[in-house]
Amino acid sequence: MNNDQNRWSIAIFAARESLPVILDTIDAVIKACHRPSSVNILVNGNFQLAKELSNLKIRITNSLICAKIWYIEFGDKAHAWNQYVRYIWNDGQLAFFIDGYVCPYPSALVLLEEGVNFCQHVHASTGLPANGRSAKLLGEMLLKTHGIHGNLYCVKPNVMSHIRESGFHLPLGIYRTDSTLGAAIKFNFDPENYDWDLKRIFVHPEATWLVPKKHWWRYSDTKQQLKRMLRQAQGDLENKAVQFHLQICKRKPETFPFSALELVEAWVAAQPSESQDLLRSPLRRWALEKMRKSMLGNIPNAQPVLLGYLS
């Protein structure tokens, strides 16, 4: 199939997932593809997983799909997102973003397409999780705030074109990739000339997905939950920094700094009283210190490497 003719471009982000988990996601995505689609599995920072996937012989019976396995050397989701936008997404395609452990329902992608095409004003469409301890509360919050859920969402082709052409990028190391993109969209990527508008994001209550079940007695799940709590503390700082950059300073989102640390440090320096209030939390203080100690080092300048096709 000619990739340029695909109506959907799907990015599946994988890094720490086990092979069975990512295969379940790929299978679910394939079953949910009801349009000609380019399915791109983006493995960042885990060459072993990328090679295992590329060596598999998986028979895809859905003739609408062209599935590719990409390896991105630097292990960071924001970097992988930026690489997909810059090098892989094709003009005119509706772009879907899916985490590597997410299994969308068969109808989910079509419903998201309907949501994003609901009216010209809508830029992006997302859904609601079907399981997980916080799924109900999170769903209620998303419907109220029109937030993007990073597990599964889509962005209109013309908005993707603006993202690419303007140089918009997610700061490296940022945890709140979804809310950062969502904030830029709600300001129409121009907070100086446009007001915050929730309706630029459509939350479809019937577009949903499953994630693997967690068990409190399983060490790996407990460890992941602890890491998630620490990342959420970092996310609190990031949200304030993004708000300062867009809402207070009225800067365009393409002027986000290179890294999340630079974004947060700019807010801390400019808003000492507000930042100190937030940093009274030990978890947030720890998160900031961890960001300061985590040196990004030399980021590989290489483009994504196409390792193979699933066929």
ABEGO torsion letter per residue (X at the ends): XBAAABABBBBBBBAABBAAAAAAAAAAAAAABABBBBBBBBBBGBAAAAAAAAABBBBBABAABBBBBBBBABBBAAAAAAAAAAAABBBGBBBBBBBAABBBBAAAAAAAAAAAAABAABABBBBBBABEAAAAAAAAAAAAAGBBBAABBBBBAAAAAAAAAAGBBBBBGBABAAAAAAAAAAAGGBAAABBBBAAABBBBAABBBBBBBBBAABAAAAAAAAAAAAAAAAAAAAAAAAAAAAAAAGBBAAABBABAAAAAAAAAAABAAAAAAAAABAAAAAAAAAAAABBAEBBBABBBBBAEBBX
